[in-house]
Amino acid sequence: MSTEDALAQVPLFSQLGRRDLKRLAKGTVTREFSKGHIIVKEGDQALAFYLIRSGRAEVVKGAEGPNPQVLNTLGPGDFFGEMALLDGYLRSASVRALEDTECLVLSRWDFLAELRSSPYIAVQMLPVLSRRLREIESHLAT
């Protein structure tokens, strides 16, 4: 699967046209992480978005504490750090490779540069973000 096709599967980018996906794809790099490697660490500055191409990883809250909690297991096609592209806040959990894992990585810096040069990308992403907020609000209301 091409990088553009992989990015199109991510809800945040799902409404982008081929040209815009290609622009974002140019900003990605492929990174390989060995089994056991901490890909991102809870509390660190969020600097990038990751899309898993192969391998598996787990999302862990309190990984270095006495009672770590596994929140999710991720595999090919799964992603994490999409909010880092927008807000750059601290990581809310750690992600550790369960096996050798290959990711496409898009830095916040490169993403913001694309938004500055093509604001249309942001306009296409806004409805997706709005839907996600509405879903969260509806879950909180119940």
N, C-alpha and C positions, 0 to 999 in steps of 0.2 A: 504494500500500500504506500502511495506517495505521501510525503509530508503534508501536502495540502489536503489530501483525503483524510489523513489522520486528524488534522486540526478541525476539519469540517464536522467530525464526530463529537467534538467537545461542545456541549450546549452553549457556552459563552460565545463561540465562534460560528455556531450553526447557521446563522442568517447572513453570513458574509458571502459575497460573490467570489468567484474563482480568482479574479485579479487581486482582491484583498487578501485572500488566503495565501496566495503566492507571495505577496509582500511580507506577511507574517512568517511564512515558512523560511524565507531568506534569513530571518533573524534567529532561527533556531540552530542549536548545535546538538550533536549527539554525544551523550555522556554514558559511560559504562561504570557500574558500581558492582563491586564484588559482594558475595554473600556476607551478611553481617554488617556491611557498611551503613553508617547513618547518613542518609541522603540529605535530610534537613533535620535540624535540631530544634526542639521546643524552646521558645524564648529567643531564638536568633532572629535577626532582621530578615523579613521575607523579601527576597530579591528576585525570585524567578518562579515560573510555572513549569511543571513537569508532566509529560505525557509518557506513560510506560509503553515501550514498543515490544519488549520481551522481558520475561522474568516475573518475579512476584515481590511485593513489598508489603509491610504492615504499618499501619498508622497507630502510634502508641502515645497515650497521654501519661505523663509522669514516668517516662522511660528510665530515668536515673534515680527515681525515688523507691521507697520500700514496696509500693503497691502499684506497679505499672498496669495500665489498662489498655488492652488492644481494642481499638475502636473499629478497625476495618482491615481487610486484606484486599490488596489491589493486584491486578494482573494486566496483561496486554489490553490496551485501549482505555484503561483507567487513567485518571489524572489527579493531580493535587496542586495546590498553590495558585489556583486561578484568581483568588481574591488578592493575592500578593501583587498581581499586575496592576490592580487598581488602587490599593491603599498602602502597601508597603509596611503594614503593621508587623508585629512580632509573630513568629510561628506559634500556633496554638497547640501543636503536637509535633512529635518526632515521626519521621518515616525511615524505616530500616529495611534494607534489602534482605529478603528471605532466601534468595538465590541470586546468582549473577543476573543483573538487571540492566537493561539498556533503556535510556530515556531520551526523548526530545526535550530540550530545555530552551525556554524563551525567557530572556531576562526582562525585568521590569524596565530597565533603561531602553532596550531595543523596542519593546512594546510601546512605550510612551513616545519614542521618536516616530514610530509609524503613525500614532494617533495625531501627533502634531502636524505631520505632513499630509495626512489623509483623515480629517475629522469625520468623514463619512463612515469609517470603521466604527467609531464610537456611536454614531447615530444608529447603526445597524445592531449594536450590542445592547442599547438601552431597553428595548422591549423584552429581551431575554432576562435582563436584570430585574425589570419590573415584575415579570411573571414569577421569578424566584422569590421576590419579596412578598408577593401576594400569597404564594403557597405557604411560606413561613407564617405569615399573619393568620392564615386560615387554620393552621395546625395549633397555633397558640390560643386561638379563640375557642377551640374545642376542649 
